Amino acid sequence: MSKAKGEPFIRISSRSALPWYMAWLIRGLSVLAALIVGSVVTVLVTGENPLSLYVTMFEGSFSTARRTWLLVQNIAILLGVSLAVTPAFKMRFWNVGGEGQMLAGCLASAACMICLAGRLPNWLIIALMFLTSMLAGGIWGFVPAYFKAKWGTNETLFTLMMNYIATQLVAFFIIIWEVPKGAGQIGIINAQTEIGWLPVVGPSKYFLNILIVAVICVFMYFYLNYTKHGYEISVVGESERTARYVGIKVDRIVMRTMLLSGALCGLTGMLLVGGTDHTLTTSITASRGFTAVMVSWLAKFNPVWMILTSFLIVFLQRGANEVATTFGLNQSFSDILTGIILFFIIGSEFFIRYTVNVHIGRSRKEAAGRV
Amino acid sequence: MEANVTRNLVPAVEMRNITKRFGSVLANNRVNLTIYRGEILALLGENGSGKTTLMNMLSGIYYPDEGEILINGKPAVISAAKDAFDLGIGMIHQHFKLVDVLTAAENIVLGMPGKLDMKASISRIEKICKDYGFEVNPIQKIYDMSVSQKQTVEIIKVLYRGADILILDEPTAVLTPQETDKLFAVLRNMRDDGKAIVIITHKMNEVEALSDRVAVLRQGQYAGDMPTSSTNAQEMTNMMVGHKVSLNIVRPDPINPKPRIEVNNLTVRSEDGILKLDHVTFTARSGEILGIAGISGSGQKELLESIAGLQKTEGGAIDYIENDGRHVSLIGQDPVKIADMGVTLSFVPEDRLGMGLVGNMDLTDNMMLRSFRRGAGVFTDRKTPRKVAQNVVAELDVKTPSLATPVRRLSGGNVQKVLVGREITSAPTVLLTAYAVRGLDINSSYTIYDLINHQKEHGVAVIYVGEDLDVLIELCDRILVLCGGQVSGLVDARHTDKREIGMMMTRIGGTDHE
């Protein structure tokens, strides 16, 4: 018997649970497929040897110890923001304002460094930087949450607009604090005195940042999985009605969680200003507040997996830049490569969740024999 | 198909060796089903036996993995809803798919090809109504309609598209007895007109009253069919379940009933200012099941949620009466405060996965919903809830792969067992249940009735909001009837009948007992 005309030959159905090793096998295969497609595109478009391209990509992150430290530092900052926005997303609060919350933290710590230098002891200034950056980020996160709780405003638009306010505020203060006058930029803050610079601990000047983010990571893991707060966040995220039914005050949880989310974003901003960059620009966050959303979702809000996903993103970005400079290709080509790889990785989630059966001209008997 | 030899019927649909898998789950296993013209077929089966899956393959929602479907004797491919329409198959789902702000006629013609001619369409709709005995106003807006009117619109919608094979998925779940009778009359008219009709239902008395033939599915397999006239509820149930089950609901007499919940002139308005409860007054007693009957949306939800501390009230009083006669006011409290006052009140809401449980969480985490605040310090305690989950699974015979399975993966009956199990774990003194057996098969329903009766025997004041009047009359001690947010009557369940309650559901007072 042949198949009737018009019978669909691709059928998609959702899977029941897949064992974890199968899921990771699918993810691994998708990376492999991405590299192959990337190679084909490379050869077709540039004529370069794809293998040397990938080697260059790898070298961009690992060829020297400095590069490796830089890689890890970048991972740390991205991971910090990702961890910060995670409780909000787990609560299904679309916080796309990580950027603004981070900038608010940057601004607060820069203000401490500039305005308090020489007036207070260095350790106190650093302590105040921690405090004020978290406070500023917290306020930036709290305001949209408060409006949502009280008047039901849309948090996506609200957090997004808060980003612009933060950017403009930073731009405003850069003009006030600019060095030298008329330069339109601040330059390195306290370059001579190093006041407000986070102390160098361990083998690298990036080590303290990495350590702090590692602590946040462990904290977030336990906070989300083992505390009452974390449980409340999950319930609110899954079903607000269930939350109300068991007496969880949804508005309070939303405000509390956004305060935490914003504060941690602000803290990460401080690590950037006080720990590595020692300056303030409107683009200092390098869109990490948005990239963090992807890192968090890719890891399904699991803080430990987020180490992996933030590594992946940073590694790709750095590798792509390296490729662009080494081969004299423009930046857009490396973006294409990054895009291909991300497309495959995100696309693989579809195959983890669904199974696709292809039925082409197979006889019914064969089909029946298939298990 | 012995059953039909004598009646010489023409098959409209023949499903042969239909198999459908979802992952490793075999939803339908080599099912053979024939649907005849001029016949009403009742499709029976427990939850998860594959009835809806089978019918969804006729309406183009799923595509079978194996087997073939013949429509009017010809092999057919139904890979989309449009294919089903083209073949004259129409399915009326449990949840209506209508646009609220449009009129009945607009909804009916929505998506039809060709030029829009409202006048012609309305006259066609009116003709369909006349032919089959529907009562509907084509220019009435959907938001002004009752549930049964909306259902009528859904049925006309598929008839308008020329359907002559109709599938109705639990059509009476939301109807009053009177409305059910009306629907049945219409369905009989359609049958006599030569249409093929399939109804999926769990209510045995409806099967007996309406259908010509019953077909039974059990665990995805075809268990057989027989003419309705030659079988009875007991036999059909045994066939569905695969072994003998008892169909009697026991009703022990209340032991020493004392007032437990006193509701006085309770008035509730919805957020848009609509009066939902209008000066409702009644008393629920310990060791007694108080049934609440009424057309859906008559204020049942608001009533239960007011008692549970989830609903803002406008006026009136709700008092909990302790064993020593002390009154505790529940009005204006929230669930946490009510628990803090030492009142153990359990609530099984209508929306199990959207309110009572979290679908994506596993059994343990769902048990934790009630107890997570009790952990040490800032941390939650998962050990106690895990034990509770183990107990519930063992005692209520919950079918689940493990405690770590998200509850949304469980079948309807098992989901309800998890929810009821959690709610009675706290040894409540008041148990509120809303549509506790909705969508559940016979076996699961009886498990739930037993659990509720067990609570009653332990002196719990049970408030049971139900929709199946037969069950309300058999299970409850007293029945409070709501109509448009007002108390329409309070009757002794031992001395009443469906007719009386049905009248009270639609008209205040009906007749007055007590």
Interface residues (C-beta under 8 A of the other chain):
Chain A: A4 K5 G6 E7 P8 R11 S13 S14 R15 S16 Y226 T227 K228 H229 G230 Y231 E232 S234 V235 E238 S239 R241 T242 R244 Y245 V246 G247 K249 T355 N357 R364 A367 A368
Chain B: R21 F22 G23 S24 V25 Y63 D65 E66 E68 P75 A76 V77 S79 A308 G309 L310 D334 P335 V336 K337 A339 F347 P349 D351 G354 M355 G356 L357 V358 G359 N360 M361 D365 M368 L369 R370 F372 R373 G375 V378 F379 T380 R409
